[in-house]
Amino acid sequence: MVGREQFQDELEKVKGKIIELAYGAEKLLNQAVDAIYNSDIELAKQVIAYDKELDKKDMEINEAAILLIAKQQPVASDLRRLIVAIRISSDLERMGDNAKNIAKSTIHLGEDHGIDIHKSIKDMKDVAVKMIDISVKAYENEDITLARKLGELDDLIDGMYSNMLRELLEETATNPQKIQHIMQMAFSGRYVERFGDHATNIGENIMYLVKGESCDLN
């Protein structure tokens, strides 16, 4: 009995670390988008530096989960919980990478690029943040109803990104001298769009955790 209780305690610790990682990725996205709108090079550099902390957390989660699998040899739902923990942690770490890439675009643009950052990047970011919050709640409560909502929100971000990309391509026709800067903006929109994809992956993993079968939310 003690062994079972200890195992459950370790599982909860892994879950807690994943939630910390999720909110770390959310913080990084908010900061990265703030940096690009404000041409804040110093904040962009902080985002790049902090991404290394998220990488470290991802490694800790992976090591803890793998150790539990090796020591406890769990089966059925417990094994799925550990597999899902590793998968979700990987998606969250990649979210951090995307925030880092937005920060790199901010640095590439510089402080005096002379163009307005497309409003859709912030709008997409707001939806992506909502998706992270929903994915955390769905994971905490193993709630497949919440998990399904992530696919709908991902479709919303995809549509916003497509519209933004079309408008940016039109802008390159009228401002060909700004094409490199406009492309950095397009890349940044793509990085935010990828947040939605990774959040949807988390939703699919929650569905797998609860139902024991793969599910495509896209």
N, C-alpha and C positions, 0 to 999 in steps of 0.2 A: 504493500500500500504506500509506504514511504517513497519507493521508487517511482510509482505512478504520480504521486503528488509533486515530486521533484521535477519529473518530466513536464507536467502541465505548467509548473512555475517557469521552467526554461522556455517553453513555448510562448508564454505570455511576455517574457523578456524580449524574445525575437519580435513578437508583434509590436511591442512598444518601440523598439528600434526602427522598425519599418515606418511607423507613424511619425517618428522624429525625422526620418529621412524624407518623408513626403512633405512635411511642412518646411524642411530645409530647401527642397526643390521649389516649392511655392514662393518662398522668400527670395530665392535666387532669380526666379522669373520676374517677380515684381521689380526687383532692383535693376535687372538687365533692361527691362522696358523703360523704367524711369531714366536710366542712363542714356538710352538712345534718343529719347525725346528732349532731354536737357543737354545733350552733347557733353555729358559728365564723364570725362575720361578717367578720373580717379575712381569713381564708383564702378565703372566698367572693369578696372583693374582689380578692385575688391571682389567683384563677382568671379573673375577668373581664379583668384587666389582661393576663395571659399569653395569653389567647385572641388578642390582637392580634398576638403573635409567630407564632402558627400561621397567621394570615391572611397575614402577610408571607412565610412559608415557602411557602405555597400559590402566591402570586404569583410567587415566584422560580422555582418548578418550572414553572409555566405559561409564563413568559417563556423559560426555558431550552429547554423542549420545542418551543415555537413557533419559536424561532430555529433549532433544529436542523432542523426540517421545512423552513424557508425556505432555509437554506444548503445542506443536503445532499440535499433532495428524495428522501427514502428511499421505498422501495417494500416491498410485502409485509410480512414479519414485523417489519422495523425500523420501518415506519410504524405498525404495530399497537402496538408497544412504546411509542411516543411518544403515541399517542392514548390508550392505556390509562393511561399515566403521568398525563396531564391529568385523566382521569376519576377515578382513584384519589385523586389529590391533592384533587379537589373533594369527594369523600366524606369524606376525613379532615378537611378544613377544616370541613365541616358537623358532624362529630362534636365538634369543638372548640366550635362554636356551641351544641350541645346541652349540653355541660358548663357553658358560660357561663350557659345558661338555668336549669340546676339551681342554680347559684350565686345567680342573681337570685331564685329562689324562696326560698333560704335567707335572703337579706336581707329579702324580703317577710315571711317568717314571724317574723323577729326572734329575740331571745335568750330571751324568756319566753312562748313560745306555749302551753306547757302540754299538748302532745300528744306521744304516742310516734310516732316516724317508723316507718312500716311496714317490717318486716324484709325484705320482698320487694325493696325498692329495692337493698339491699346484695347480696342473692342474685342479682338480675338483673345488677347491676354486675359481679359475679364472672364470670358467663357472658360478658358483653360484653368484659371484659378478655381472657378466653380466646380469644374470637373475633378480637380485634385481633392477639394473638400468632400465632394460626393463619394469619390473612390475611397477616401479614408473612412467615412461613415459606413459605407457598404462593406469594407473589409473588417472593421471593428465588429459589426453586427451580423456579418455573413448574410447580408441582405441582397438577394438577387433582383428584387424590384428596383432598388436604387442602382444596382450595377447595370441594368438594362438602359437606364436613362443616359448613361455615358455614350452609348452609340448614337442617340438622338443629338446630343450636344456636339459630338464629333462631326456629324453631318453639317451642323450649323457652322462650325469653324471652317470646314472644307469649303462651304459656299462663300463665306466671307473672304477666304484666301483667294479663291478663284476670281472673285470680283475685283479684289485689290490688284491681283496680278494683271488682269486685263487693263485696268486703269494705269498701272505703272508702265506697261508696254506702250500704251498710247502716249504717255508722257515722254518716253524716250524718242518718239518721233518729233516732238516739238522742242525737246531739250537734249539733242544728241551729245552736247558737250558735257552733260551730267550723267551719261549712261553708267559710268562706274559707280557713282553714288546711288543712283536709282537701283542698280542691281544689288547693292548691299542692303537696301531697304527690302527688296524682294526676298533676299536670302533670310533676313530677319523674320519676315512674315512666315516663311517656310519653317523656320525653327519653332515659332509659336504653334504653327499648325501641327508640328510633330509632337508637341506636348499633348494635344488632343488624341493623337494616335496611341501614345503610350498610356494615357489614362484609360482609353478604350481597352487596351491589352490587359490592364489591371482588372477592368470589369469582367473580361472574358475569363481571367484566372479565378475570380471570385465565383463565377458561374461553375467553373470546373470544380472548385473546392466544395461547393454546396451540393451540386448535382452529380459529380463524378464523371462528367462527360464534357468534351470540348464544345465550345459554342462560339459562333462568329457574330459579333454585335455590329459589324459594318454591313 
